[in-house]
Amino acid sequence: MKKYQQQKPSLFEDAIAVARLIPFGRVITYGAIAEYIGAKRSARMVGWAMNTCKGDATVPAHRVVNRVGLLTGKMHFDTLETMQALLEKEGIEIQNNQIQNFKKVFWNPSEEL
């Protein structure tokens, strides 16, 4: 009889699991997710993981932004305005595709989980 090893979740699965935890009205960066899941230099992979979530309402991928609060993932939503509109519905102020008061709305899972 063969022994089957339990597979470790992939980076994509881990990133998506963290994204599902982002509180309403808060944001996180691709890099912060990567660091939290133990893949510090994999921010770009986290971005690709968020791109796979299109149409999945259980993953608030609109809450994941780049390291300075820019809405760099907006082209992966139905329209270029969708990401900003979703964030603004949550009370996040955005000007010129950048989150205002970024430090205030930034969510660090290490501090809360």
Backbone bond lengths (Angstrom), bond angles and torsions (degrees), N, CA, C in turn:
res aa  C-N    CA-C-N  psi(-1)  N-CA   C-N-CA  omega(-1)  CA-C   N-CA-C  phi
1 M - - - 1.439 - - 1.529 109.38 -
2 K 1.339 116.37 132.28 1.462 120.90 -179.43 1.523 110.86 -77.82
3 K 1.305 113.00 144.03 1.457 118.84 173.60 1.523 107.85 -90.41
4 Y 1.299 117.29 131.60 1.457 121.14 177.74 1.517 108.95 -106.98
5 Q 1.299 114.80 129.77 1.453 119.60 177.68 1.525 108.95 -87.67
6 Q 1.299 113.52 143.04 1.454 117.90 175.54 1.526 107.55 -73.51
7 Q 1.322 116.10 128.95 1.462 119.93 -178.84 1.517 110.90 -78.72
8 K 1.326 115.42 137.30 1.455 121.20 173.97 1.524 107.81 -74.46
9 P 1.338 117.23 140.21 1.469 118.42 177.55 1.527 111.26 -57.19
10 S 1.299 116.21 148.37 1.468 120.49 179.35 1.522 110.19 -75.75
11 L 1.316 115.24 165.46 1.462 120.53 176.10 1.525 109.92 -55.77
12 F 1.324 117.80 -41.87 1.464 120.95 179.35 1.524 110.53 -59.44
13 E 1.325 116.67 -47.28 1.465 120.33 -179.38 1.525 111.17 -62.66
14 D 1.318 116.67 -42.13 1.464 120.63 179.00 1.525 110.96 -63.79
15 A 1.328 117.24 -44.94 1.466 121.53 -179.79 1.524 110.99 -62.39
16 I 1.308 116.45 -42.87 1.466 120.93 179.60 1.529 110.37 -65.61
17 A 1.327 117.23 -38.83 1.466 120.80 178.04 1.526 110.82 -61.41
18 V 1.332 117.60 -41.49 1.464 120.87 178.29 1.526 109.83 -67.52
19 A 1.313 117.54 -43.02 1.469 120.94 -179.95 1.530 110.94 -58.29
20 R 1.311 117.41 -35.89 1.468 120.43 179.19 1.527 112.36 -64.60
21 L 1.324 117.41 -18.51 1.466 122.30 -178.17 1.523 113.88 -91.20
22 I 1.331 117.65 -10.47 1.466 120.54 -175.46 1.531 108.79 -62.36
23 P 1.329 116.80 122.38 1.465 119.41 -178.75 1.535 113.02 -67.05
24 F 1.313 115.20 151.87 1.464 123.04 174.15 1.522 108.71 -54.02
25 G 1.340 116.56 134.02 1.455 121.04 177.46 1.518 115.04 79.78
26 R 1.317 117.11 11.36 1.462 121.85 179.26 1.527 109.00 -127.52
27 V 1.313 117.28 161.68 1.461 123.10 178.24 1.525 109.87 -135.21
28 I 1.319 114.60 162.44 1.460 121.98 176.41 1.523 106.91 -140.71
29 T 1.308 116.88 162.57 1.464 120.36 178.43 1.521 110.47 -99.19
30 Y 1.326 114.46 159.52 1.462 120.27 175.21 1.534 109.27 -57.16
31 G 1.324 115.98 -44.29 1.462 121.06 -178.96 1.511 113.74 -64.79
32 A 1.332 117.02 -37.26 1.470 120.07 179.12 1.523 110.64 -66.87
33 I 1.325 117.19 -37.82 1.461 119.71 175.67 1.526 109.51 -65.02
34 A 1.327 116.33 -45.86 1.467 120.58 -179.69 1.531 110.70 -57.74
35 E 1.310 116.31 -46.12 1.460 120.07 -179.79 1.530 110.70 -64.09
36 Y 1.310 117.61 -42.81 1.460 121.95 -178.74 1.530 112.21 -61.31
37 I 1.322 117.00 -36.57 1.470 119.54 -178.09 1.531 112.44 -90.17
38 G 1.336 116.29 6.47 1.459 120.06 175.49 1.511 114.97 84.75
39 A 1.322 116.38 22.78 1.470 121.39 179.95 1.527 108.53 -128.94
40 K 1.323 115.74 55.71 1.467 123.31 -168.94 1.528 115.42 -45.38
41 R 1.282 119.14 -37.81 1.468 121.60 -175.70 1.530 112.45 -96.65
42 S 1.305 117.11 23.60 1.466 120.88 -174.79 1.526 113.91 -117.04
43 A 1.321 117.59 34.44 1.462 120.81 -179.85 1.524 111.45 -57.80
44 R 1.308 116.45 -40.19 1.468 120.05 -179.48 1.533 111.13 -63.54
45 M 1.311 116.68 -38.39 1.470 120.29 177.42 1.526 110.71 -64.50
46 V 1.326 116.62 -36.89 1.466 120.19 176.46 1.527 108.90 -62.31
47 G 1.318 117.01 -40.72 1.468 120.73 176.35 1.518 111.28 -59.43
48 W 1.311 116.61 -42.75 1.468 119.86 178.77 1.527 110.38 -65.02
49 A 1.335 116.02 -37.20 1.471 119.71 177.58 1.531 110.00 -62.52
50 M 1.334 117.30 -41.86 1.461 120.49 179.19 1.537 110.42 -64.08
51 N 1.323 116.55 -34.73 1.471 120.18 179.33 1.525 111.92 -63.88
52 T 1.323 117.44 -27.77 1.464 120.30 -179.81 1.524 112.15 -75.50
53 C 1.307 117.37 -9.15 1.472 122.14 -175.36 1.519 113.73 -91.47
54 K 1.302 117.04 4.81 1.465 120.07 -177.90 1.529 109.91 -53.80
55 G 1.308 115.33 126.55 1.458 121.00 178.83 1.522 114.13 85.64
56 D 1.329 117.87 -3.02 1.463 121.01 178.38 1.525 108.29 -95.84
57 A 1.312 116.58 101.81 1.464 121.88 -175.85 1.531 112.74 -66.83
58 T 1.335 117.77 -13.05 1.466 119.89 179.89 1.520 112.50 -82.40
59 V 1.321 117.08 -8.11 1.470 121.24 -179.31 1.532 108.80 -117.19
60 P 1.331 117.54 107.77 1.463 119.93 -179.78 1.532 111.97 -79.47
61 A 1.316 116.34 65.98 1.469 121.77 -176.79 1.526 111.51 -62.03
62 H 1.325 117.71 -21.29 1.471 120.39 178.60 1.529 111.71 -65.74
63 R 1.312 117.78 -15.72 1.465 122.16 179.87 1.529 112.82 -88.38
64 V 1.330 117.17 4.07 1.468 121.28 -179.90 1.524 108.19 -108.34
65 V 1.333 115.76 121.64 1.466 122.38 -174.07 1.533 110.14 -130.27
66 N 1.324 116.12 177.38 1.465 117.43 -179.84 1.531 110.61 -80.44
67 R 1.312 116.78 178.95 1.465 122.44 -170.09 1.525 115.81 -63.74
68 V 1.325 117.51 -16.74 1.472 119.79 177.89 1.531 111.72 -113.70
69 G 1.327 116.52 10.87 1.456 119.95 176.21 1.512 115.35 89.58
70 L 1.326 117.69 13.82 1.464 120.05 177.43 1.524 110.66 -80.65
71 L 1.321 115.87 145.51 1.462 122.23 179.52 1.527 109.83 -83.96
72 T 1.309 116.60 65.34 1.464 121.21 -175.07 1.521 113.05 -72.78
73 G 1.319 118.42 -16.05 1.455 120.87 -179.58 1.512 114.30 -94.26
74 K 1.324 117.27 7.32 1.472 120.09 -172.83 1.526 113.77 -62.62
75 M 1.322 117.88 -24.65 1.470 119.67 -179.16 1.525 112.67 -72.79
76 H 1.315 117.37 -7.33 1.461 120.63 -179.32 1.535 112.58 -97.09
77 F 1.323 116.52 6.43 1.461 121.23 176.60 1.525 108.94 -101.85
78 D 1.324 116.08 172.44 1.470 120.69 -176.55 1.524 112.81 -54.09
79 T 1.335 116.60 -42.25 1.464 120.74 175.10 1.527 107.75 -132.52
80 L 1.310 117.28 167.07 1.469 120.90 178.50 1.523 112.07 -68.68
81 E 1.325 117.33 -16.01 1.459 121.63 -178.77 1.527 112.80 -94.21
82 T 1.320 118.00 -13.98 1.463 121.39 -172.35 1.523 112.97 -60.42
83 M 1.316 118.06 -48.21 1.468 121.08 -177.56 1.523 110.75 -58.79
84 Q 1.326 116.17 -47.53 1.460 120.31 -179.83 1.529 110.70 -63.59
85 A 1.317 117.37 -42.76 1.466 120.86 -179.51 1.530 111.01 -61.60
86 L 1.318 117.39 -41.87 1.468 120.89 179.01 1.527 111.13 -63.80
87 L 1.319 116.86 -42.64 1.464 120.46 179.08 1.526 111.16 -66.97
88 E 1.319 116.73 -41.48 1.469 119.81 179.60 1.526 111.43 -65.03
89 K 1.321 118.20 -33.30 1.473 121.67 175.10 1.523 111.30 -61.53
90 E 1.332 115.68 -24.78 1.462 121.38 179.61 1.529 111.79 -92.71
91 G 1.326 116.58 5.96 1.459 120.60 177.18 1.517 114.94 87.83
92 I 1.314 117.66 10.49 1.464 121.33 179.46 1.513 108.92 -88.25
93 E 1.323 116.19 126.31 1.467 121.52 -178.85 1.525 109.73 -86.56
94 I 1.339 114.94 133.32 1.464 121.27 -178.36 1.520 109.09 -131.38
95 Q 1.313 115.98 134.46 1.462 122.30 174.09 1.518 107.82 -134.49
96 N 1.321 116.00 132.38 1.470 121.40 179.49 1.523 112.32 51.46
97 N 1.332 116.17 45.68 1.464 122.95 178.60 1.521 114.28 63.99
98 Q 1.323 118.14 19.25 1.458 120.87 -179.68 1.527 109.99 -128.82
99 I 1.311 115.12 136.00 1.462 121.16 179.09 1.518 109.38 -69.89
100 Q 1.313 115.23 131.59 1.459 121.90 175.74 1.531 107.56 -88.27
101 N 1.310 117.09 152.29 1.474 121.42 -177.44 1.532 110.92 54.37
102 F 1.316 114.56 42.90 1.465 121.18 -174.50 1.522 112.49 -54.76
103 K 1.318 117.68 -45.30 1.467 120.43 -178.46 1.526 111.59 -62.97
104 K 1.303 116.31 -32.61 1.469 121.30 -178.62 1.532 111.53 -70.31
105 V 1.321 118.22 -37.58 1.469 121.21 -176.97 1.525 112.99 -97.21
106 F 1.332 116.85 -2.60 1.462 120.30 179.07 1.522 110.18 -68.11
107 W 1.337 116.25 134.26 1.456 122.18 179.51 1.518 109.19 -109.51
108 N 1.313 116.82 126.68 1.450 122.12 177.86 1.531 108.00 -111.87
109 P 1.334 117.99 107.91 1.459 119.70 -176.44 1.529 113.45 -62.56
110 S 1.325 117.80 -25.79 1.464 120.76 179.58 1.526 111.47 -64.99
111 E 1.315 116.79 -29.03 1.453 121.01 -177.72 1.530 113.00 -85.04
112 E 1.333 116.36 -18.04 1.459 118.45 -173.91 1.516 114.70 -116.22
113 L 1.315 118.12 -18.73 1.471 119.04 -175.90 1.516 111.02 -99.59
